[in-house]
Amino acid sequence: MELVKDISLSITFEEVFTLQKEAKVSADYQLVQDYLAGNEKCLDIIYEKYSGKMYSICRRYIKDPEEARDVLHDSFIKVFLHLKNFRFESALETWMTRIIINTALNHVKREVYINLKQNINNKDFADEKGFESSYPEDISAEKLLEIMQELPVGYRTVLNLYVFEELNHKEIAKILKITEATSRSQLFKARIMMKLMLKKRLML
């Protein structure tokens, strides 16, 4: 019994995380298989399990809560329609996140394009040198997200793709059909604007 106890205590946090992740993937796999076998209640379970997190992703791109909810619903329709094609080459959550982001981007793409074209000749912040992009350590993630949602849609979208999706400027330019220079400029302007808004709020 002591040997079993010692072995159990030797499990690292990384191993626990891995086991939890594997259990989650296994549970999701079973949900998908049960749905494909005819159990439509599995769709409700998937929605309840992931809708909160996916809605938060929508809100990063879409300021209006109702519009974000519409995009969430449209995204889940796509998820459910294509579950039969899902092969678990990635985690279900990762696959769903891609669909959510693509749907959100398509929703704002026209507005993004107009916004970027309107600002493309603005050279006020074209040079990023000397700009400190860090934020106070005590600022909450919720406050930063709230400020992000007040950014113009073009700034907000580029910032999201760069920070949250970890895309480089070449990838962002390809998605939004803009130049890499414009992507860099929009990101810099977004950071400047967030710093100014944050400073204003802290002074209130």
Beta strands, then each sheet from edge to edge (+ up, - down):
end
